[in-house]
Amino acid sequence: MMSRQRTISGWGRQPVLSMDVAEPADPADVSRLVRATPPGGVVARGLGRAYGDSALNAGGLVAACRRLDRFRSFDAASGTLEVEAGVSFQEIIETLLPRGWFLPTTPGTKFVTVGGAIAADVHGKNHHRRRSLGQFVESLQMVVGDGSVVTCSRDERSDLFFATLGGMGLTGIILAATLRLVPVETSRVTVEYRKTRDLDHTLENFEDHDATYEHSVGWIDCMARGAAMGRSVVMQANWTALDELRGASRAGALELPSKLKKTVPFTPPVSLLTPLSVRVFNQMFYAIHTDGVKIVDLDSFFYPLDAVSHWNRLYGPRGFVQYQAFFPKASSRQGLRALLDCVVQSGAASFLAVIKSCGEADGGVLSYLEPGHTLALDIPYRVGAVDDLCRRCDRIVLEHGGRLYLAKDALMDAATFRAMYPRLGEFLDVKRRYDPAGRFTSSQARRLAIE
Amino acid sequence: MTDPLPHPLAGDPARVGVVPSRSSVPHVLVVGATSAIAQALCRRLAAHGWALTLTSREADALVPIAADLRVRGAVRVTTQALDPCRFEGIAAAFAAAAAGGDLDGVVVCHGALTDEQGRFLAPDETRRIIDVNFTSAAALLAVAAESLAARRSGFLCGISSVAGDRGRQSNFTYGAAKAGFTAYLSGLRNRLHPLGVAVITVEPGIVRTPMTAGLPAADSRLATSPDVVAADIERAILRRRDVVYTPWFWRWIMTVIWSIPEPIFKRLKL
């Protein structure tokens, strides 16, 4: 199987590292690849939407699994879908939404593969109701350390199953997964917008209204300081029912949104997201939204940034860090306040700051959410300054019993990780059972000493 | 997903009365269905809810492909082993595919490329390249043409190549076979036009597929993905086009290449 040396990065465009990349054409290719793993180890990669170095393996091998893109079966009675790991959420939506099925939960981009989404145990705007994607995975077929193909589920090799949900690809390479989809009547959501005054008011909104909404998220104006810190546009939504639509839109209830796409054609020499432009954007975003209810198409609600391909280029050649922290319920108010304060004080602009509340803990050994709140921030990368800022933020997260999302992490150190993830030992036991030679590794795994 | 039945398959609208009654779902036979271009095309046809019959030398390889197409929307997918170079099997294989009496179109996708690069091929290699790319394709189309002509509807589509437009030192055996195929399709179109059967010649440029993997051309800036080619073929079928270069700019590249006088052309390294 051919591989070639390439220099690639995650979605945050830093770090940029050199490694061999192979593109297995089918499941048998993956086994061959794993059996012939070079000393630098191997990690699977999908569409490269992990922000940091999760799907990078400097000096080793990356198995780019996008060509494992076959649907295997779909049971229209139960919504059970079996797909190969390289099938993207976009393909699932385009194929099955017109028949009335949608993903049980989705991250803010549909340009992720099923394999990558499971490895990161992704969650969406409905975690408070449905928890993470892992809840909807019935079984996995994967290649483990000796190159053999095994299946795992809650009943069969459950140790491997729960270590693989959120296991960042370190237990093996996922070949295929069986997922449960959810039925929908339309391709639209009915959104209620509420502007909040400050952080307390935002959290109060989640507290008061989350129970009646499938989807719930807040866009924080993270330029607001002092008393207004944490003011947000809270968007809470349910799938639009067929009888909410009239006329033409009712006839096309399950139609896919039309695809007018913009792109950032090249990387500007400097970041266009400067403190000034971000301040203007955030204030406008807060100002133009008014309280009220609107029916919007699913792309606008779930995937607003997918409308601009390569939007990550806006951050210029140095890229950016996406910092996503979770705080448990007991300490989330203080934790969120301290974290927002730290970022606002540093003057680091965050174009995107998203807050949401979380439901029960997920099943994955390294899954990171449980009841509480999560806050995600984009920070343009500057060597030194941002590393220092993130260290300060890491301390705040640790002090409040929180943890960072591995799919976004690029800078955390091993000691911090160990303190945030007390089940690491359990994870490593399973990993050693199925990958005794330690073939599955990544740049992130080495940085965090997950080996 | 369920586009209304595209008119292209119904034949000449002026002859509507002549067109035999047909099921409402177009049924297409895809020969060489394991090829990357064929797979990308089949996914697009499946999304229209069409019925597909797939053939390949290796029938086992068609099983996961057929499963994929069923989920993607194909109303019916059947698979069949067929080695087009075993000429004695062609008529029977075609008869099996067309047995339902509802076959609307045939897409011939099989082909083979050798690492020619100016080499002089051994006699059996020369024969293999010409048989796979031309003789077998022509034999298949002749059988299919007879059947569709009798029904006075449908289409035949052949994946030829820009390599057939002018012989070049880098792959003149493959090019010669494709030139023959292109000429055959052109003649067939002429013959079948009055009978309401469309013949579509597809001329892809450089496509990144397992067939071209490892060739220097696959790294070219002009190389394109199988899905781009498949999208053009899909459009050509729906619109009953005659000759389609894909991507479109190859028409202009080949116009330039055609127009170079032979005394100069023979000196070029193309």
Contacts between the chains, C-beta under 8 A, distances in Angstrom:
chain1	res1	chain2	res2	distance
A	2	B	213	7.3
A	2	B	214	7.2
A	25	B	210	6.7
A	26	B	64	7.9
A	70	B	64	5.5
A	70	B	65	7.4
A	70	B	67	7.1
A	70	B	68	4.1
A	71	B	67	7.0
A	71	B	68	4.7
A	71	B	70	8.0
A	71	B	71	3.6
A	71	B	72	6.1
A	72	B	64	7.2
A	72	B	67	5.5
A	72	B	68	7.3
A	72	B	71	7.3
A	73	B	67	6.3
A	73	B	70	7.9
A	73	B	71	6.4
A	74	B	71	4.5
A	81	B	71	7.6
A	94	B	47	7.9
A	95	B	47	7.4
A	95	B	71	6.7
A	95	B	72	5.5
A	95	B	73	6.9
A	98	B	1	4.4
A	99	B	1	7.3
